[in-house]
Each structure stands twice: as structure tokens, then as C-alpha cells.
Amino acid sequence: MRSWTTKEARLVLEWARTPGDQRSEIDETADRLGRSIGAVQQFLRRVLPRGQRPWAEKPRWAPEEIEALLNETERLSSRSPAAAKRYFTRHCRRPSEESLLNDEQERTSLTVTRVAADLGLSRASVYRLLNNGVLRRFKGGIAETSFSDLLREHPEVVPYSRLPRDYREWLVLNGYPDPSLAVKRPSTKGLLD
């Protein structure tokens, strides 16, 4: 991925701030910079806040729309049924449904992104560990048992000294061998009284 120079950034921002009737097409600006249209749009999404971008954006949900959706008293005329369903599934899950989903995810597998973040590695490094057989796949992700085995049997792959203390404590609790770090295991004593 090529970095943006100050000159390129200034040119794109000037283009974006030009009034719509005077602005040239985005593909002309992208060609001038030698970049793709997607790269220009991605840069503008990073730099400009919502509402200042030079293209039409999907409107945010208004409080009245959310209330009508939650109360199911009336059908939304401003939104399609598919949009209402997507909003409801993303934002309005019942706590029991959420805990069931979390429990199911915990019992099945871990994502590559989650393992990379937990170990302080890149996603590419995690894929290398999968290809070398250090980690095993399970249901489209990474088996939890292979993650635990990695911590116990291959601690050298974890950049342990570069991780923050809370990450190191979590890794030690999950099987990483570090005798110098004394971590007290959490208990349920007092919670059930």
C-alpha cells in the first residue's frame, strides 16, 4: 500500500471541498494521482467525517425510527423491511440471544484475527503457524485446544516481552510458561454466596 504524500492529500481534499456542481469526476482525480477510485474514496473516509464526504451517504437512523422499530407499532415508510431487519439483528439482540451466541462461539473455534491479537502477532504469522501444523483448524477457525497447546509447547513463537502486562497475565493464565510472573487464578469464591 502506497503512502499518501502531502501534495496528493491536499489535492484530494481540495477536490472534495469543491462544490458539487463545479467538481470534476472522481475518476479524473484518481487518474491524475495515479491511484484507483477506491483508494481515493478510502482516503477520504479516513480523513473526512461523515457528512463532509463528497458523495451521498446512507442516512443514520433517527431516534423516532429506532423507537418505531423497537415498538413495532407502525411500519417504517422511510426504510425498507430488509434495512429494518438488519438494524434489528445488529443492535437489538436480546441478552439471552447474545449470551447464547457468545457461548457457541467460545465452544467452537477462534478466529485468526482474535488469535493474532491475543498473541501479539500478525495475521500472516498466524496463517504460517496453521500451515506449519502448530495450530489446527476447527469449524472454519482455530481450535481452542491447539491455541492452548501452542502456549505450552511453542512459547518461542509468542513475542512475550513486547506485550503489555495484562496480555502477559492472560497468556500465563492460559498456559504460557513464565515462572517470573506470579498471577493469581480468578476464583468464584464469594460470588455464589
The 8 nearest C-alpha neighbors of each residue, nearest first, counted from 0:
[[1, 2, 3, 38, 34, 35, 42, 41],
 [0, 2, 3, 4, 34, 38, 33, 35],
 [3, 1, 4, 0, 5, 7, 8, 42],
 [2, 4, 7, 8, 5, 1, 6, 42],
 [5, 3, 7, 6, 8, 2, 9, 1],
 [4, 6, 8, 7, 9, 3, 10, 2],
 [5, 7, 9, 4, 8, 10, 3, 11],
 [8, 6, 10, 4, 9, 5, 3, 11],
 [7, 9, 5, 11, 10, 6, 12, 4],
 [8, 10, 12, 6, 7, 11, 5, 13],
 [11, 9, 7, 13, 8, 12, 6, 14],
 [12, 10, 14, 8, 13, 9, 15, 7],
 [11, 13, 15, 9, 14, 10, 8, 16],
 [14, 12, 16, 10, 11, 15, 9, 17],
 [13, 15, 11, 12, 17, 16, 10, 22],
 [16, 14, 12, 53, 13, 17, 11, 52],
 [17, 15, 13, 14, 12, 18, 53, 51],
 [16, 18, 14, 15, 22, 13, 19, 21],
 [19, 17, 21, 20, 22, 16, 15, 14],
 [18, 20, 22, 21, 17, 53, 23, 16],
 [19, 21, 18, 22, 23, 17, 24, 53],
 [22, 20, 19, 18, 17, 23, 14, 24],
 [21, 23, 19, 17, 20, 18, 14, 24],
 [24, 22, 25, 21, 27, 28, 14, 19],
 [23, 25, 26, 27, 22, 28, 29, 14],
 [24, 26, 28, 27, 29, 23, 36, 39],
 [25, 27, 29, 28, 24, 36, 30, 35],
 [28, 26, 30, 25, 29, 24, 31, 23],
 [27, 29, 31, 25, 26, 30, 32, 24],
 [28, 30, 26, 34, 32, 31, 27, 36],
 [31, 29, 33, 27, 32, 28, 26, 34],
 [30, 32, 28, 29, 33, 27, 34, 26],
 [33, 31, 29, 30, 34, 28, 7, 35],
 [32, 34, 30, 31, 29, 35, 28, 36],
 [35, 33, 29, 32, 30, 38, 36, 39],
 [34, 36, 38, 37, 29, 39, 33, 30],
 [35, 37, 39, 38, 29, 26, 40, 34],
 [36, 38, 40, 35, 39, 41, 34, 42],
 [37, 39, 41, 35, 36, 40, 42, 34],
 [40, 38, 42, 36, 37, 41, 43, 29],
 [41, 39, 37, 43, 42, 38, 44, 36],
 [40, 42, 38, 44, 43, 39, 37, 45],
 [43, 41, 39, 45, 40, 44, 38, 46],
 [42, 44, 46, 40, 45, 41, 47, 39],
 [45, 43, 41, 42, 46, 47, 40, 48],
 [46, 44, 42, 43, 47, 41, 48, 40],
 [45, 47, 43, 44, 42, 48, 41, 12],
 [48, 46, 43, 44, 45, 51, 52, 49],
 [49, 47, 51, 50, 46, 52, 44, 45],
 [50, 48, 51, 52, 47, 44, 56, 46],
 [49, 51, 52, 48, 56, 47, 53, 55],
 [52, 50, 49, 48, 47, 53, 16, 15],
 [51, 53, 50, 54, 47, 49, 15, 43],
 [54, 52, 15, 51, 55, 16, 19, 50],
 [55, 53, 52, 56, 51, 50, 19, 15],
 [54, 56, 57, 53, 52, 50, 58, 51],
 [57, 55, 58, 54, 50, 49, 52, 59],
 [56, 58, 59, 55, 60, 54, 50, 49],
 [59, 57, 56, 60, 61, 55, 50, 49],
 [60, 58, 61, 57, 56, 62, 64, 49],
 [59, 61, 64, 58, 62, 65, 63, 86],
 [60, 62, 64, 63, 59, 65, 58, 66],
 [63, 61, 65, 64, 66, 60, 67, 59],
 [64, 62, 66, 61, 65, 67, 60, 68],
 [65, 63, 67, 61, 62, 66, 68, 60],
 [66, 64, 68, 62, 67, 63, 69, 61],
 [65, 67, 69, 63, 68, 64, 70, 62],
 [68, 66, 64, 70, 65, 69, 71, 72],
 [67, 69, 65, 71, 66, 70, 64, 83],
 [70, 68, 66, 71, 67, 65, 91, 87],
 [69, 71, 67, 72, 68, 66, 73, 65],
 [70, 72, 68, 69, 73, 67, 74, 66],
 [73, 71, 70, 67, 74, 68, 69, 66],
 [74, 72, 71, 67, 75, 68, 70, 76],
 [73, 75, 76, 72, 71, 67, 68, 80],
 [76, 74, 77, 78, 73, 64, 67, 68],
 [75, 77, 78, 74, 79, 73, 80, 64],
 [76, 78, 75, 79, 64, 74, 80, 83],
 [79, 77, 76, 75, 82, 80, 83, 81],
 [78, 80, 82, 81, 83, 77, 76, 75],
 [79, 81, 83, 82, 84, 78, 75, 74],
 [80, 82, 84, 79, 83, 85, 78, 86],
 [83, 81, 85, 79, 84, 80, 78, 86],
 [84, 82, 80, 86, 81, 85, 87, 79],
 [83, 85, 87, 81, 82, 86, 80, 88],
 [86, 84, 82, 88, 87, 83, 89, 81],
 [87, 85, 83, 89, 84, 88, 90, 82],
 [86, 88, 91, 84, 85, 90, 89, 83],
 [87, 89, 85, 86, 90, 91, 92, 84],
 [90, 88, 86, 87, 85, 91, 92, 84],
 [91, 89, 87, 88, 86, 92, 85, 93],
 [90, 92, 87, 88, 89, 93, 86, 69],
 [93, 91, 88, 90, 96, 97, 94, 89],
 [92, 94, 96, 95, 97, 91, 98, 90],
 [95, 93, 97, 96, 98, 92, 99, 91],
 [94, 96, 98, 97, 93, 99, 92, 100],
 [97, 95, 99, 93, 94, 98, 100, 92],
 [98, 96, 94, 100, 99, 95, 101, 92],
 [97, 99, 101, 95, 100, 96, 102, 94],
 [100, 98, 102, 96, 97, 101, 103, 95],
 [99, 101, 103, 97, 98, 102, 104, 96],
 [100, 102, 98, 104, 103, 99, 105, 97],
 [103, 101, 99, 105, 100, 104, 98, 106],
 [102, 104, 100, 106, 101, 105, 99, 107],
 [105, 103, 101, 107, 106, 102, 100, 108],
 [106, 104, 102, 103, 107, 101, 108, 109],
 [107, 105, 103, 104, 102, 108, 143, 101],
 [108, 106, 104, 105, 103, 138, 109, 142],
 [107, 109, 142, 140, 141, 143, 137, 104],
 [108, 110, 141, 140, 142, 143, 113, 111],
 [111, 109, 140, 113, 112, 141, 114, 108],
 [110, 112, 114, 113, 115, 122, 109, 140],
 [111, 113, 115, 110, 114, 116, 122, 121],
 [112, 114, 110, 116, 115, 111, 117, 109],
 [115, 113, 117, 111, 116, 112, 118, 110],
 [114, 116, 120, 112, 118, 113, 122, 121],
 [115, 117, 119, 113, 114, 118, 112, 120],
 [118, 116, 114, 115, 119, 113, 166, 120],
 [117, 119, 115, 120, 116, 157, 114, 158],
 [120, 118, 116, 117, 115, 158, 162, 121],
 [121, 119, 115, 118, 124, 116, 122, 125],
 [120, 122, 124, 123, 115, 125, 119, 116],
 [121, 123, 125, 124, 115, 112, 126, 111],
 [122, 124, 126, 121, 125, 127, 120, 115],
 [125, 123, 127, 121, 126, 122, 120, 128],
 [124, 126, 128, 122, 127, 123, 115, 129],
 [125, 127, 129, 123, 128, 124, 130, 122],
 [128, 126, 124, 130, 125, 129, 131, 123],
 [129, 127, 125, 131, 133, 126, 130, 134],
 [128, 130, 134, 126, 132, 127, 131, 133],
 [129, 131, 127, 132, 128, 126, 133, 134],
 [132, 130, 128, 129, 133, 127, 134, 126],
 [131, 133, 129, 134, 130, 128, 135, 127],
 [132, 134, 128, 131, 129, 149, 135, 145],
 [133, 135, 129, 145, 132, 128, 146, 136],
 [136, 134, 145, 142, 141, 129, 132, 137],
 [135, 137, 141, 140, 142, 139, 138, 134],
 [136, 138, 142, 141, 140, 139, 108, 135],
 [139, 137, 140, 108, 136, 107, 141, 142],
 [140, 138, 137, 136, 141, 108, 110, 109],
 [141, 139, 110, 108, 137, 109, 136, 138],
 [140, 142, 136, 109, 108, 137, 135, 110],
 [141, 143, 137, 108, 145, 144, 136, 135],
 [144, 142, 146, 145, 108, 141, 147, 109],
 [143, 145, 147, 146, 142, 148, 135, 149],
 [144, 146, 148, 134, 142, 147, 143, 135],
 [145, 147, 143, 149, 144, 148, 134, 150],
 [148, 146, 144, 150, 149, 145, 174, 143],
 [147, 149, 145, 151, 146, 150, 152, 144],
 [150, 148, 153, 146, 152, 147, 151, 145],
 [149, 151, 175, 154, 147, 148, 174, 153],
 [152, 150, 148, 175, 149, 174, 153, 154],
 [151, 153, 149, 148, 150, 154, 147, 175],
 [154, 152, 149, 155, 150, 151, 156, 148],
 [155, 153, 150, 156, 157, 152, 151, 175],
 [154, 156, 153, 157, 158, 159, 152, 150],
 [157, 155, 154, 153, 158, 149, 159, 150],
 [156, 158, 159, 155, 154, 118, 119, 120],
 [159, 157, 161, 160, 156, 119, 162, 118],
 [158, 160, 157, 162, 161, 167, 118, 119],
 [159, 161, 162, 158, 163, 167, 157, 164],
 [162, 160, 159, 158, 163, 119, 164, 157],
 [163, 161, 159, 160, 166, 167, 164, 119],
 [164, 162, 166, 165, 167, 161, 160, 159],
 [163, 165, 167, 166, 168, 162, 169, 160],
 [164, 166, 168, 167, 163, 169, 162, 170],
 [167, 165, 169, 164, 163, 168, 162, 170],
 [168, 166, 164, 170, 169, 165, 171, 162],
 [169, 167, 165, 171, 170, 166, 164, 172],
 [168, 170, 166, 172, 167, 171, 165, 173],
 [169, 171, 173, 167, 175, 172, 168, 166],
 [172, 170, 175, 168, 174, 173, 169, 167],
 [173, 171, 169, 170, 174, 168, 184, 175],
 [174, 172, 170, 171, 175, 169, 147, 150],
 [173, 175, 171, 151, 172, 150, 176, 147],
 [174, 176, 171, 150, 170, 151, 173, 177],
 [177, 175, 174, 171, 178, 151, 154, 150],
 [178, 176, 179, 180, 175, 171, 181, 167],
 [177, 179, 180, 176, 181, 171, 175, 182],
 [180, 178, 177, 181, 176, 182, 171, 168],
 [181, 179, 178, 177, 182, 168, 171, 167],
 [182, 180, 179, 183, 178, 177, 168, 171],
 [183, 181, 180, 184, 168, 172, 171, 169],
 [182, 184, 185, 181, 172, 186, 168, 180],
 [183, 185, 182, 186, 172, 181, 171, 168],
 [186, 184, 183, 187, 188, 182, 172, 169],
 [187, 185, 188, 184, 189, 190, 183, 191],
 [186, 188, 190, 189, 191, 185, 192, 184],
 [189, 187, 186, 190, 191, 192, 185, 184],
 [188, 190, 192, 191, 187, 186, 185, 184],
 [191, 189, 187, 188, 192, 186, 185, 184],
 [190, 192, 189, 188, 187, 186, 185, 184],
 [191, 189, 190, 188, 187, 186, 185, 184]]
